[in-house]
Amino acid sequence: MVDRPNKTLADRAYHIRRNAVRMGEVQGQGYIAQALDIADVLAVAWFHAMTYRPEDPDWEGRDRFLLSNGHYAIALYAAFIEAGIISEEELETYGSDDSRLPMSGMAQYTPGMEMSGGSLGVGLAIAVGKCLGLKRKGSKNFVYTLFSDGELDEGSVWEAMMSAAHYKLDNLIAIVDVNNMQADGPSKEVANFEPLVEKMQAFGWFTQRINGNDLEAVRQAFDTAKAHPGAQPRIIIADTLMGKGVPFLEQRDKSHFIRVDAHEWALALEALDAGRPA
Amino acid sequence: MKPNIPPFEPGKKRLTTSAMIASIAAEGQATKPAPFGHALVEVAKSRPDIVGMTADLSKYTDLHIFAKAYPDRFYQMGMAEQILFGAASGLAAEGFTPFCTTYAVFATRRAYDFIHQTIAEEDRNVKIVCALPGLTSGYGPSHQAAEDLALMRAMPNMTIVDPCDALEIEQATAAIAAYHGPTYMRLLRGNVPLVLDEYGYQFKLGKAQVIREGKDILVISSGLLTMRALEAAKELEKDRIGVAVLHCPTIKPLDVETIRAEAKKSGRLVVVAENHTEVGGLGEAVARDFLLNGIHPVKFRHIALPDEFLLAGALPTLHDRYGISTKAIVATLKSWL
């Protein structure tokens, strides 16, 4: 962020995807399809919406970003690298022994990681507490919380949605990644959560639903969520495409843990480079 | 397993299950009202970081006293224990010290993963204070946290406190507020018996203390069972049986040095007594430590709740039935001599 101040959001998203693919290559596997689908949202969050200091990840004046779906850590690390919170060299340790970058994100391992995710459905509960805490301190910062559509199966998510509305947490911006894929199959078939917009509105949330891979739409949604005058929590429902940006992965049969052959990592990087914004 | 309920006898006199909010004190016993609530109000005077949180049980955990004193520092989270503890983690991450209350069953059983992941693993300074620990309710297994210590002991980074009476609850509340780290404290609420004042007791976090000496039996106990052991010791004194009581209010980390030193004093029957299932509590912790360290008391015995779903009914009846009333403990100790 410091060394590349004038990059476009599209360029940020490209670098996030590239960092993620390189980490996937270290593992030879991983949640790369999710990382590719959420890269545009992370680009807007970390390079447009949020206030932070890369050299001081615990700076009191930062906006908080909570990663509830811990397996998306590969994507968040990719954004951390792009932001300068961790170094690009460290990417080669992803998911390895003695690394600060474990497969599932944890608060005490990685600078900038605010919570331990992975036990799905916990993020929004922590977010409620952080929002209450920031309000107690008179802070104007926002708490962003990313979770997955599969997490909508967890009752605790709905408890937290009630709680956030009850406490009128207008400093909470939740983002749900609707890529319609969880461990046992398409999310809407595993446990149908639709109609999500109507549900969230009924819960008292300021609700927007967008194409999460349309950078301009994502940017507008974040701006609108921040500027919304209502005393209520905000949610951005982002419909995304798994594998976005790497055409052969976009077209591959979708699964929670997508198959990538050893030779395909280089091809994926080539595909990203070919699609790099001018 | 079906509970063993005797055939119905019309007109038979029966004790009734007391209300959940009823005091555990025996008739005529000295008590103090709501020691936790009043102690927390006192501690919070100089600690603006302390906030109170509950899951629809403030009145039943004495937290309503804090809520009344500091309405703007009190969070009612509704009947949602996962959110109670998750949100407490978030508040702690922002520098606050949440005291969270509910019943022991709901914290340790229903919200276990939230405590494990968002509080213990993330190392958040949250105080979990739970009423109805062990067998202190006649409502049956839904409200009887017979296994709460086993569950919480299995969680790394969790400090566990099991106070005996009103005095110790007051002292322990201040002590756990001063300590930085995840903590689980068992709570007696309402009019809580006052017992330890007679012994000039002062709680120290992490320390076991000999409350009274005795040459024949050493009882190692915590919580309510220390109260019962002291009463049993007085009874047995009449028969010239000397009972020492080593009180271990901090279950984790356990003060094994003091426990070993007392157990090594020769010739005594060593009994661990706890208001908890025989599985995974103080008794197993002490037995393991003795074996690993070559400590072999002449006799080692365990007073604990059986490994079964406990019955519903009146608490005095249940305490007799499961061997943790004073009367039952006196009889048991005599039988072991």
Contacts between the chains, C-beta under 8 A, distances in Angstrom:
chain1	res1	chain2	res2	distance
A	106	B	121	7.4
A	107	B	121	7.9
A	107	B	122	4.8
A	108	B	121	7.8
A	108	B	122	6.9
A	108	B	123	6.7
A	114	B	93	7.1
A	115	B	89	7.7
A	115	B	93	7.7
A	115	B	118	7.2
A	115	B	122	6.6
A	116	B	117	5.7
A	116	B	118	7.2
A	116	B	121	5.4
A	116	B	122	5.3
A	118	B	117	7.7
A	119	B	113	5.5
A	119	B	116	8.0
A	119	B	117	4.7
A	121	B	82	7.8
A	122	B	82	7.9
A	122	B	86	5.6
A	122	B	113	7.8
A	122	B	114	6.4
A	122	B	117	5.9
A	122	B	118	5.6
A	124	B	86	7.8
A	125	B	82	6.0
A	125	B	83	4.8
A	125	B	85	7.6
A	125	B	86	2.4
A	125	B	87	5.7
A	125	B	89	7.7
A	125	B	90	7.5
A	125	B	114	6.8
A	125	B	118	7.0
A	126	B	86	5.0
A	126	B	87	7.1
A	126	B	89	5.2
A	126	B	90	4.2
A	126	B	93	7.4
A	126	B	118	5.7
A	127	B	90	6.4
A	128	B	83	6.4
A	128	B	86	7.0
A	128	B	87	4.5
A	128	B	90	6.4
A	129	B	86	6.5
A	129	B	87	3.4
A	129	B	88	6.0
A	129	B	89	6.0
A	129	B	90	2.3
A	129	B	91	4.3
A	129	B	92	7.6
A	129	B	93	7.4
A	129	B	94	7.5
A	129	B	98	7.9
A	130	B	90	3.8
A	130	B	91	7.4
A	130	B	93	6.2
A	130	B	94	5.8
A	131	B	90	7.4
A	132	B	75	6.6
A	132	B	87	6.6
A	132	B	90	7.2
A	132	B	91	5.9
A	133	B	90	6.2
A	133	B	91	4.6
A	133	B	93	7.2
A	133	B	94	2.9
A	133	B	95	7.1
A	133	B	96	5.7
A	134	B	94	6.3
A	136	B	51	7.7
A	136	B	91	7.9
A	136	B	94	7.5
A	136	B	96	6.8
A	137	B	94	6.7
A	137	B	95	7.6
A	155	B	82	7.8
A	156	B	80	7.9
A	156	B	82	4.2
A	156	B	83	6.7
A	156	B	86	7.2
A	156	B	114	7.4
A	159	B	78	7.7
A	159	B	80	4.2
A	159	B	82	6.1
A	159	B	83	4.7
A	160	B	83	5.4
A	160	B	86	7.1
A	160	B	87	8.0
A	162	B	78	7.2
A	162	B	80	7.6
A	163	B	77	6.3
A	163	B	78	6.8
A	163	B	80	6.8
A	163	B	83	5.1
A	163	B	87	7.0
A	166	B	78	7.3
